[in-house]
Amino acid sequence: MDILTIILTFIAFSLFLLFLNISIIALKVFTEQSIKNPNYPPVHGTVFHELFYYRKLCDYFTETAKKHRTFRVLGLGQSETYTTDIRNIEHILKSNFDKYCKGKYNQDIMVDLFGQGIFAVDGDKWRQQRKLASFEFSTRVLRDYSFAVFRRNATKLVRVVRKLSDDGQAFDMQDILMRCTLDSIFKVGFGVELNCLEGSNKEGTAFMKAFDDSNALVCWRYVDPFWKLKRFLNIGSEAALKKKIKILDAFVHGVIRTKRELLEVKQDCNDKEDILSRFMVESKRNPYKMNDQYLRDIILNFIIAGKDTSASTLSWFLYMLCKNPLIQEKVAQEVEDIIGSQDNEANLDDFMANITNATLDQMHYLHAALTETLRLYPAVPFILMWSLWCTSRVGGVQTWMTFFLTGIE
Ligand code: HEM
């Protein structure tokens, strides 16, 4: 056999295996579900649709949800129930919250990146992290610290954008906002300056790239039926994910080590304002349970929660202002009426110093414009839950819930 025949045989065999796999999956999808059973919400799509519309999944599901408030998508051996019905959402998130969880399916997908962080766990671990996270924003000292960090980075953002504008350079506003929110949340989370916005910290920029790539690769798992096989063989997207997570882990564990050393030196110091320092104090009481790996998970989940959500909402907000100059004018007028104008570099620091909780509370129009942006472009368009009930109110069987938080009525 010559080399060409070997290659062609190999390709033909791979294609045959792929075809066989897809046929088995298709058979599983279409035979094991009660497609026509009226006790279940109607079927409008399969995992193949999710794959096909992957790049515009939200638009695709929004269109379907306009016609059917609750519908099913057939996945591999399970139904995914999508609902925008407020009664179902109340049933799941409020009246029967304890009957729904993240679920093994979800946890399997997330564990490599999210570990035991808040987005991947249920029960006591979830409660513990939830309590500490809400504590972060409810106690005065922590709120003031977070506020000061966000404001300082917003000042840097103005300077960076102004310089680019003065130089007549085109720039990607979303990218700049992503860097800015990452710097802020990293500082709030770890008490460390990442300096991604100004690009002065090469390690920080590498961390950001690894972080964004691994998030995207984990999302891909939801529509890739072969991800477990690829992980086992350490090939393709899974090999890339493994490498990216290694970079993240090395960076985060480095920060935790340094922080521990610092805290040892200044034991009686009172400035434990960042979340990591607070968790470390807690970890002294329970070093076995709250080890470095757990600390890594908690903080990384916190960054995942805050970075893209804030930056994408601000990007959409600016986009909406550009599309609606009248609204832009009114927002600017309100800010000027409450904290004065800011027309030159010299008074930027004074202007920013005037932004406080009290002045922000007076900006009703700005608040309404931001809320409307969130309604139209929700930063978290889905929430995934797994039903622990044998018979769920939504969907009949053990099922996977997906809520839409978009502006669909
Ligand atoms: C526009 C900005 C934001 C939006 C729209 C948003 C939205 C949401 C939503 C819908 C959830 C529920 C997700 C679920 O149950 O699966 C959530 C959870 C969470 N968010 Fe945000 N978020 C934003 C910013 C932030 C920021 C800045 C932080 C912190 C720095 C943060 C921290 C968290 C945490 C810790 C959770 C997990 C809560 C839990 O599982 O109980 N979020 N967020």
Residues whose N, C-alpha, C, O or C-beta is under 5 A from the ligand:
A	BS01	HEM	I118 R130 A133 F302 A305 G306 T309 S310 T313 A379 V380 I383
